[in-house]
Amino acid sequence: MSVEQQIIELLQLVLKHQDKPAQEITLEKPLYDEGLGLDSLCVAELSALLEKTFKKDPYTEGILPETVADIVAFYGDGSA
């Protein structure tokens, strides 16, 4: 499974856990507000899931990704 697919699955899991509406997740999709609508609780869960899956995450590295593509780019070629 590609890094992109793993991240999309993690985002779908966060949306489900936080009772957010299911939606199509694309690379261009904004993470907050009119995009996926992630709030601080969602971001905390996402950060923990990314850390568990990839052993690092952009949030604890001081990076605030704006789109799904920003998260995928953080992991580059998957050698996280």
N, C-alpha and C positions, 0 to 999 in steps of 0.2 A: 504494500500500500504506500502511495506517495505521501510526502509531507503535507502537500495540499489537501489530500483526501483525509488524512488524520486530523488536521486542523479543522476542516469543515465538520467532521464527525464530533469533535470536541465542542465546537460552537453549537451544534444541534443539541447536544446533551445539556449544555448550559441553558439554552433556551427552554428546553423541556423541564429541567429542574426548577427554573425560576418562573414557571408558568407564563412564559412569553409565547406568543403565537408562532407556530412553525412557519417557516418561510424558506424560499429558495436562497441558498447562500452561494454567492459568486465572489470572485476575487475583488471586483470593484465595489462590493457592498460596504458602505460605511458601518462601523461597529456601533456607533452611538446614535442618539436622537432619531432622525427619520430613517436611519438604516436598520440595523438589527435591534436598536433600542436598548443596548446594554447599559445597565446602571452600575453603581459601585459594587453591589453585591455580586452581580454577574461577572464583573471584571475580577473580583477576588477569586471566585470559583474558577474562572478561565485561567488565571495566573497559576493557581494550584495544579490544575489539570495539565497545563503546558509543562510546568516544572516536573511533575511526575512522569510525563510521557517522554520529554526530551532532555531532562536534567538541567534545563535553564529556561528562562522565559523573558520576554522583552520588558515586562513591567518591573521585575526586580533588577533589571539591568539599567533602569532609568529611562526607558524608551516608552513613549505612549503612542502605539500604533493607531492610525485612524481608519484603516480599511483591512479587510481580510488579507489582501495582497501584502500589506505591511508586515503582518505576522508571518506569512509564508516567506517573505524576503529575509526576515530576521534569521530564519533557519537555513537560508541559502540552499545548498544542494542536498540538504538532509543530513549533513554530518554534524548535527548538533551535539 
